[in-house]
Amino acid sequence: MRADAVEVSWGAEKKKWVVRIKAGEEVIRRSCDAPRDADEQRLRSAAAETVRDEGYEADPAVITIVR
């Protein structure tokens, strides 16, 4: 299945990056152990890996990083 959107943002509650995968009406949230000051490339790689682990495909253009 293809993900419609992927967003990576800092989750202040758990002090971890959160990857949100949106596919249709479904939204999956997974945490990521990248450091708080991780660069964009590392966050995109972590998001892409999380998407694959969940059984989805995502075009790199749909990955958004919110700082």
C-alpha positions in Angstrom: 0.0 0.0 0.0 1.1 3.5 -0.6 1.2 6.2 2.1 -0.6 9.5 1.2 1.5 11.5 3.6 4.3 11.0 6.2 5.1 13.6 8.8 8.0 13.6 11.3 7.8 15.9 14.3 9.3 16.2 17.7 7.1 14.7 20.4 7.7 16.8 23.5 5.8 14.4 25.8 8.0 11.4 25.1 11.0 13.4 24.0 11.3 11.4 20.8 10.6 12.0 17.1 7.2 10.8 16.0 6.5 9.5 12.5 2.9 9.8 11.4 1.9 7.7 8.4 -1.4 8.7 6.7 -3.0 6.2 4.3 -6.5 7.1 3.5 -8.4 7.4 6.8 -5.8 5.5 8.7 -3.1 7.3 10.7 -0.2 5.3 12.2 2.1 6.9 14.8 5.5 5.4 15.6 8.3 6.9 17.6 11.8 7.2 16.3 15.0 7.1 18.4 16.9 9.7 16.4 18.6 12.4 18.5 16.7 15.8 19.0 19.3 17.6 16.8 19.2 15.0 14.0 19.7 16.5 10.5 17.0 16.4 7.8 18.7 13.5 6.0 18.7 11.3 9.0 15.1 12.0 9.8 14.0 11.3 6.3 15.9 8.0 6.3 14.3 7.0 9.7 10.8 8.0 8.4 11.3 5.9 5.2 12.5 2.9 7.2 9.5 3.2 9.5 7.1 3.4 6.5 8.7 0.2 5.1 8.5 -1.5 8.5 4.8 -0.8 8.6 4.3 -2.4 5.1 3.8 0.8 3.2 5.6 2.6 0.3 6.1 6.3 0.3 7.5 8.7 -2.3 10.2 10.8 -0.6 8.3 13.9 -1.7 5.4 13.1 0.7 7.7 13.1 3.8 7.4 16.3 5.7 9.6 17.3 8.6 8.2 19.7 11.2 10.7 21.2 13.6 
